Amino acid sequence: MAIGLLAFAMTLSGTALAQEDADAGADVEALAPPDVPSALAQFTTAVEDREPVDQVSFVENDVRSIIFFSDLRRLEGRTVTHRWLHGDVVRAEVDFQVRGPRWRVWSSKDLMEDWLGDWTVEIVTDEGEVIAAETFTYTDAGR
């Protein structure tokens, strides 16, 4: 299954694509205590109007790029990092400055066709705390 993706400039490192907005987002805000940071995250093939267009968990290696989208809450004034891991190997770290009570950010990773297996992106605070993590599996398209 081929998934159409935007082309990105970076091949071996993560790319910060965007960060923005301080929408109140009361729906998610009501789910957590007012002083506890939170993050919603997912892998997607594209971002439109600051929202992921889909959610993917398995990607075949004829696809060469993937996006990790995060909706961050109560992290204003802090730095968060998308840490891209292939197995136990850190392949990229992309830092974001959070400038609002709700801040949506995304980074991308260009993939080499032989980088098969599980990929995880951790959302790490400036204090080193992992507040969310998601995994996708990169598989051989010929199988």
DATAUR-V194922 format. One line per field, one symbol per residue. ss: DSSP state (A for helix, B for strand, O for the rest). psi: psi as a letter, one per 20 degrees, with the letter a starting at -180 (. if undefined). A space follows every 50 residues. Layout:
# DATAUR-V194922
ss->???
psi->???
This chain:
# DATAUR-V194922
ss->OOOOOOOOOOOOOOBBBBBBOOOOOAAAAOOOOOOOOBBBBBBBOOBBOO BBOOOOOBBBOOOOBBBBBBBBBOOOOOBBBBBBBBOOBBBBBBBBBOOO OBBBBBBBBBOOOOOOBBBBBBBBBOOOOBBBBBBBBBBOOOO
psi->opppqqpqhpgjrqpphqprqkqglhghhiiqqijpqrppqqqrirpplk qqhrpqhppqjipjqqpoppopqkjpirpqpooopocjpohqpoqpppjr hpopqqrrppqqhjlqappppqoprijjpoiqqqqqporphi.
